[in-house]
């Protein structure tokens, strides 16, 4: 069986991941360049890996959550000029449906601002 690489959303708050597991569907608002880039490549039904670890810490045997994309929206968010030099920030909102807990088999960093892909395996409970 060929294992498909899927995109990973990293550095997501543990509380937000727990909320996804508890309620089965969650909308995340993301501003990280990697996340906006990834979101621009996703469509409804795609699987994604979600973890609270940073991109640099995702490697073999790292646990996370497998989710299915329900909706993706990329838009500009207006800022107050005193807070930032720019007036607009590109953001993405992704609605994700919880699928399962999974573990990374292999991680592939696509480069700065380009995201991360992983191969995964589902947890097997013995006994």
C-alpha positions in Angstrom: 0.0 0.0 0.0 1.4 3.4 -1.0 1.4 6.0 1.8 0.4 9.4 0.6 2.1 12.5 2.0 -0.2 15.1 3.6 0.4 18.7 4.7 1.0 19.4 8.4 -0.2 22.4 10.4 2.3 22.8 13.2 2.5 24.9 16.3 -1.2 24.8 16.9 -2.3 25.4 20.5 -2.9 22.3 22.5 -6.2 23.7 23.7 -7.4 24.2 20.1 -6.4 20.6 19.2 -8.3 19.3 22.3 -11.3 21.3 21.2 -11.2 19.7 17.8 -11.0 16.2 19.3 -13.9 17.0 21.8 -16.3 18.6 19.3 -15.3 16.8 16.0 -15.3 20.0 14.0 -13.2 23.1 14.5 -12.4 26.3 12.6 -8.8 27.5 12.9 -7.7 31.0 12.0 -4.0 31.0 10.9 -1.5 33.7 9.9 1.8 31.8 9.6 3.2 31.9 6.1 3.6 28.2 6.0 -0.1 27.7 7.0 -1.4 30.3 4.4 0.7 28.6 1.7 -0.6 25.1 2.7 -4.2 26.3 2.8 -3.9 27.7 -0.7 -3.2 24.2 -1.9 -6.0 22.4 0.0 -9.5 21.5 -1.1 -12.5 20.1 0.6 -11.9 16.5 1.6 -8.1 16.6 1.9 -6.5 15.1 4.9 -4.1 17.2 7.1 -1.9 16.4 10.1 -2.2 18.8 13.1 0.3 19.1 16.0 1.2 21.5 18.7 4.9 21.0 18.0 7.0 23.4 15.9 7.8 22.6 12.3 11.4 21.8 13.3 10.3 19.3 16.0 8.1 17.1 13.8 9.9 13.8 13.1 9.3 10.1 13.1 7.1 8.9 16.0 5.6 12.3 16.8 1.9 12.1 17.6 -0.8 14.3 16.3 -4.3 14.5 14.9 -5.6 13.6 11.5 -8.2 15.9 10.1 -10.3 16.3 7.0 -10.8 19.7 5.4 -14.4 20.9 5.4 -13.7 24.4 4.2 -10.8 26.8 3.4 -11.0 30.6 3.1 -8.0 32.9 2.5 -8.5 36.6 3.1 -6.9 39.8 4.1 -7.3 41.0 7.7 -7.1 44.8 8.3 -4.8 45.8 11.2 -4.5 49.0 13.2 -1.4 50.8 11.7 0.0 51.5 15.2 0.5 47.8 15.8 2.2 46.9 12.6 3.9 48.7 9.7 1.5 47.0 7.3 -2.2 47.6 7.2 -3.3 44.2 5.9 -2.2 40.6 6.9 -3.0 37.6 4.8 -4.9 35.0 6.9 -6.6 31.7 6.4 -9.5 30.1 8.1 -9.7 26.3 7.8 -12.6 24.2 9.0 -11.4 20.7 10.0 -13.3 17.6 10.9 -11.5 15.2 13.4 -10.6 11.8 11.9 -8.2 10.0 14.2 -5.0 10.2 16.3 -2.0 9.4 14.2 1.8 9.1 14.4 4.4 10.5 11.9 6.3 7.8 9.9 8.3 10.4 7.9 8.5 14.2 7.8 9.6 16.3 4.8 10.3 20.1 5.3 9.4 21.8 2.0 11.4 25.0 2.9 10.8 28.3 4.5 7.3 29.5 3.9 6.4 26.3 2.0 5.2 24.0 4.7 5.8 20.5 5.9 4.5 17.2 4.6 4.3 14.0 6.6 3.5 10.3 6.1 1.5 8.9 9.0 0.3 5.7 10.6 -2.8 5.2 12.7 -2.4 4.2 16.3 -2.8 0.5 17.0 -4.1 -0.4 20.4 -3.2 -3.9 21.7 -5.0 -5.9 24.3 
